[in-house]
Amino acid sequence: MKGVANVVKMDMAVCRKAMTIMTLSMLLAGIFCLFFLTPLLLGLFVVGSTAVISVIFSIENKSNMEFFYGCFPIRKWEYVVGRSITSFCVMAIPSVISIIFVQIGMHFSLCRNEDVRTIMEMTDKYQMVIMCAFIMLGFAGGANLLLASYVGKIESREFLEVVLLLVEAAIVSIIFFIIQKTVYHGDNQKFVTDMTGFFSKHEVLSCVLLIAVGLVFLVAGAMISLKILKKKRI
Amino acid sequence: MLNITNLCKEYEGFKLDNVSFYLPKGYIMGLVGKNGAGKSTTIKSIMNILDFQGEIQVNGHGNIADEMTVKQAVGVVVDLPFFPITFTLEQVGKYAGAFYENWDRDTYYNLLNKFGLSAKKKVSELSRGMGVKLQLAVALSHKARLLVLDEPTSGLDPVARDELMDILMEFIEDGENSVLFSTHISADLEKIADYVTILSSGKVFYTGEKDILMEQYDIIKGDYSKVDDKMKKDLIGLRRYGDSFEAMISKEKYKLYDVNSFQTESAKIDDVLIYAERSDS
């Protein structure tokens, strides 16, 4: 277990700067999202966390670290478990901080639930999708500032990655828009409305389900990763 | 200290074929071969970084059965430092050192000072020679018994190479430590190696004491018409140039032939490597 702890400490040290930037971004996003859709926070965690995880992996890949984990006295399962814990912490820490901030904001009437409902009723779904796209684009841009910060300067390759990530975020937003225009029509609308209504009323259950699904993915990823490491080697 | 027996590893187009050699305590062995001969593959096998057949023992411990014990005792130096490039040397010591039971923080900082490395410098800011010194500092700070270096002098200037050789000589002074370093720079071998293992196309051409190797082979040149079929079998890396030829032959075998018919000179390590490769191609 000491090996696992050492891996986590080292990975967290590698991404400390990126984590700080992302946590601050999440705080700002949390405040911003108070005025629109609070469930969107979870989507933002995924975007930001993915960026930080990719920073860790990018730095370690660039650093020739497969030799490190091969030559140092650390077992493969310790490496995989440590990496999985780091990945979870990268998502969990800013998520918890942001949720706390949102609760504080709501408590001090920055945005009460009824205000959110009112805004949702007043705002056309099309406008909400556009706002989602704006937020995702903004955070995609923020994630790429992380890339630029560890690279040191924006070169053409990294600039291309910025553009690609923005395009990805735009595509996701367009998909949301299409879903809204197609799924939310006819008989489908009732089913979707019932489903979203259920999850809106049971926010805690929604969060627990999302976390459970995330944990399943994390554990499955760790087990597959260990199997590949054991089988393939460097 | 290091005992490799029948090491085999196969890739597409390459095979490490029954490589065996022994490095005793208190000595330095040079692992020589051209690019692609299998030096790095041998080193990776020692560290159990890749699958292999055969047996590898470090200080009596199997490198698979007692992998953690072996890795605690072995320090590795490769061409580029394998620490996060965003780390300072201070962070390298802090986080990498945590993996070792015998980590000595004071030794690490003393070595950084001795090597002229600032603890505040980042890994990404290190030159090639500094990167090698950093890896050495880490290896020496966890009391490694066996240093394994993969082409450590490649790309270094003569001053840096000389410094590295001095460090290695100092490391084996107590007679309890050993060094295995792969290289294709014969000057390094001639300076410090006690033992040499020559790999040629995945096989061991020679393994043993360097001094014996230096006295074992001659380069032979002369009139090709005087070479009979029996002699051809004893010639290594035979090349014909019109009416003349050149090859390598062991001194023992050369005594069986008419020594006045040919010109000979003692083969150096580079010559042995070249002619060994020629014999395989």
Interface residues (C-beta under 8 A of the other chain):
Chain A: G3 N6 K9 M10 A13 V14 K17 I59 E60 K62 S63 N64 M65 E66 F67 F68 G70 C71 F72 P73 I74 R75 Y150 R233 I234
Chain B: K44 M47 N48 I49 L50 D51 E67 M68 K71 Q72 V74 V76 V78 L80 P81 F82 F83 P84 I85 T86 F87 Q91 Y95 A96 A98 F99 Y100 V123
